[in-house]
Every structure is written in structure tokens, then in C-alpha cells.
Amino acid sequence: MLRLRVSPIVPTIASFLLAALWAASVFAGWGLQAFCAGDESPSTCARRLDTVSTVSALFAALAACCTAAAWLFPWSRADSRTFARLMGAGALAWVVAEGVLFLGGLLAR
């Protein structure tokens, strides 16, 4: 049986890139530019997008905790399966956080 090993830095970089995308969407105004450009008043749309960002932040916090746990806890680093599960859960949580932000932004229009 052939096992393909991936360096632990690959999912870590992916997690950091997803975190940067989420942070730029929430804190740098990318979300406001993408979803609040239209006929509606900017303050009303921004208020609704803040609610969506708060829900998305719950998944982002989970993702950050999973990624940090994968690297900080010795038992995680010692077992490659545990490390992979935590990093996978973190990446999945980042994708869900982005999805909530995107779908919520579309609904906020």
C-alpha cells in the first residue's frame, strides 16, 4: 500500500491563507465592498453584515483553536493522525466560516 505523506507545513499554510482571507473580508472591508454596494443604505447593510460576521467568527474561532491545538499540544505533534485530524478540522472550520460569510453576505443584499 502506497502512503502519500504531506509535510505538516502545507495544511498550516492553507490554514493561515484561509484565515487571512476571512480577516480581510471581515476587518479590511472586503465584505462591505462586495455585499453593500447598491441601492440600500450602507449603514443598514453594514449592520446586517456585522451579524453575519459574528456568526462566521464562531467558526473562525473554532478553526484557530484547532490549528493552535495541532501545533501547541505535545500529544498532537507526537501522533501524526491526531495532528492531521486537528488540521483537517481547522481547515474545514475555515471553509465553513468563509461559506457563512459569503452566503450571509448574499442574503444581506
Stockholm file with secondary structure:
# STOCKHOLM 1.0

chainA/1-109         MLRLRVSPIVPTIASFLLAALWAASVFAGWGLQAFCAGDESPSTCARRLDTVSTVSALFAALAACCTAAAWLFPWSRADSRTFARLMGAGALAWVVAEGVLFLGGLLAR
#=GR chainA/1-109 SS CCCCCCCTHHHHHHHHHHHHHHHHHHHSSHHHHHHSCSSSCHHHHHHHHHHHHHHHHHHHHHHHHHHHHHHHCHHHHHCHHHHHHHHHHHHHHHHHHHHHHHHHHHHHC
#=GC SS_cons         CCCCCCCTHHHHHHHHHHHHHHHHHHHSSHHHHHHSCSSSCHHHHHHHHHHHHHHHHHHHHHHHHHHHHHHHCHHHHHCHHHHHHHHHHHHHHHHHHHHHHHHHHHHHC
//
